[in-house]
Each structure stands twice: as structure tokens, then as C-alpha cells.
């Protein structure tokens, strides 16, 4: 788990999804797991990262490790 120090409030009928950044995913093989943020969540955003390489990777303060995509939820009846 990686603490971000960031807390946000998403609009109703949306959710946030963390997506891996291409450099970390491709070059360093770090993946973002458990990546959904519900609209009513108000705590600190924490990331679950998986290192798929055999060697450790040290995150540096200020390093861009993910991107948050906010998506609208379609609540129409199916």
C-alpha cells in the first residue's frame, strides 16, 4: 500500500479508477491493483502496487505513479 497524502470527493454517480502509468508499467513492471474509488469515499487515497520484477523498486517522493480516471455511472434500468 502506498499512501498518497491526497483526499478527494467525487461527484455523485461517478467513481474513480486508478490506471497504471505506461513508464512504470512497461519499463519497471509496476502494476496498480484494487483500483476503484467510490464516490462516497472521503479518506486518503492509497494505492495497491504490485512489483512484477525480481528486483525491488524504490518510489521517490513526488514521482508520478498512477493516473485517476473519473467515470460516470449509468444508473438506467437494464
N, C-alpha and C positions, 0 to 999 in steps of 0.2 A: 504494500500500500504506500502510495506517495501522496503526502499532503500538499495541497496547492496554495493554501492560505486565502482562497477565494470562496465566497459565498454569494449566490445569486438567487433571484426569484424569477422563475419563468412565467410567461403569460398562461392563462387558463387555456385548456385544450391544446397544449403543446407538451413536448418532452424534449430533453436534451440527450444527445448520443455522442459519446467521445469516439473519435476516429483517429487511428494512428497517423503520425506524420510520415511521409514517404522516406525521408532520410533515416529516421530511427528504425522504421520497419524494414527497409531494404538493406541499408548498409550495416546496421547494428543488430538487426533482428529482434527488436523490442516490440512487443505487441500490447495493445490495450485490451483488457478483458473487463467483464462486468461493467459495461459502459453506458447504462441508461440512468438518466436523472429525471425523476418525476417532477411535475410542475409544482407540487406542494412541498417539495423538499427545500429546507432553508438552511441546512448545515453546511459545513465546509465541504467543498468538492475534493474527493480523494480518488486517486486513480489506482487501479489494479494493473500493474505491468508484469508481463512475462518476458523473461530473457531466454530466447531460444538458442543462444550460443553457449559454448562450453566455458567461455571466459567472462568474468564479471564486467559490468558496465557501470561506471560511476556517473550519476546525474550531477550536473553543475547548477548552482543557483541561477535562475533566470533563463535556463535552457528551455526551449520550446519543445514540449514532449507530446502534445496531443492537440487536437482541434475539437471544439464543441460545435456540433451541428444541432440547431433547434428545428424541430419538425412539428408540423401541425397534425393533430389527431383528428381524423374524420369520424365523428360520432353518429353518422347516419345509420339507421337500422338496415341490416342486411336482409 
